[in-house]
Amino acid sequence: MTITNKPIFLPLLLIILLAACGGGNKPAAGPGGPGAGMPPPEVDVITVTSGKATLTQDLPGRLQAYRTAQVRARVEGVVEKRLFQEGSDVKAGVSLFQIDARTYRAAAESAKADMAIARQTVERYKPLLEIKAVSQQDMDLAKAKAKQAAAALIRAEEDLENASVPAAISGHIGRALVTEGALVGKGEATLLATIEQLDPIYANFTQSGADLLRLRQAVEAGKLKHTESAMVELMLEDGSVYPLEGSILFTDMAVDPGTGSVSLRAEFPNPKRDLLPGMFVRIRFPEADVENAIRIPQRAVQGGSQGQFVMVVGAENKATPLPVKTGGMVGSDFVIVEGLKGGEQVIVNGLQKARPGTPVKPVLEGIKQKAEDKTSPQPATSGKP
């Protein structure tokens, strides 16, 4: 039985001995080996400070043209020609459409002739009245006819001018709503086009009446101060901030019973026509000033089952969650009303790497970017030797 199993046992024993000898050739674990710990991850932090700030609220709004004029046919006739380019800017007084004006031109000439005859009659009656050749009644009648003729001439000239359909205001004109050959102005003032003045432009928005009442109570209690700023910011639909500030024009003094809100209007410069009527936007509206406000970026505040919290760098540079309570907004930052006193290092970037209780390497936000800018390759410059 021993002789039968010997060929199997000897190779197995040889494999075990070779494996034991090979284990002695492994290098010892060094600083970079498996036994060494990974360096703590870098996180961007800010040092919490307090100071004066203006509370803001982002409110939905819609843009409206500064002025809008409907171009309508004031006289009846057939459109002969369109005199503007659709989608262009036009000046007040320029002709936009040409309506067949032959009838109005003839009426204006006839009115001129009637007025000339009426004036001549008045002039001819003056010496006759002195010698009692005509009565005062005849003279008064001649003067009345002269006035009627003058009024008829004004109407005829106005109709002739309206046959050219002048622009009432300067602004951006849209597409033409009629084409050549269309009969317009018969029984109604046909809409031909629309002109909108886009610079500046209005932003209409609303504020909750309850929020307005809460702010007034806080101001009266001394917790907040009434802000003197009338400047507002505008956020576009893609989240970007419009580079030019606007100003508050008016606030309604009544609450809409249907919506429970107060209507407000702001005005924004629009020199490049980036803002168009009908666009939905958000208005960053200043509400009140607060002293000793602690503000941190929105991205630093997290939410959990126990409420809101931030991650701070605590003892031994370990990430530590800290419960907080947010109040209003200052721009895109939260105002912290409970949980932070100032001096804490709050993590704002790298939160996914900052697990509670794990060591981190804090880097002040902004310093890291400056260091990267210094180490990044600079473009080569050429110069004369």
Secondary structure, 3 states (H helix, E strand, C coil): CHHHHHHHHHHHHHHHHHHHHHHCCCCCCCCCCCCCCCCCCEEEEEECCEEEEEEEEEEEEEEEEEEEEEEECCCCEEEEEECCCCCCEECCCCECEEECCHHHHHHHHHHHHHHHHHHHHHHHHHHHHHCCCCCHHHHHHHHHHHHHHHHHHHHHHHHHHHCCCECCCCEEECCCCCCCCCEECCCCCCEEEEEEEEEEEEEEEEEEHHHHHHHHHHHHCCCCEECCCCEEEEECCCCCECCCCEEEEEECCCCCCCCCEEEEEEEECCCCCCCCCCCEEEEEEEEEEEEEEEEEEHHHCEEECCEEEEEEECHHHEEEEEECEEEEEECCEEEEEECCCCCCEEEEECHHHCCCCCECEEEECCHHHHHHHHHCCCCCCCCCC
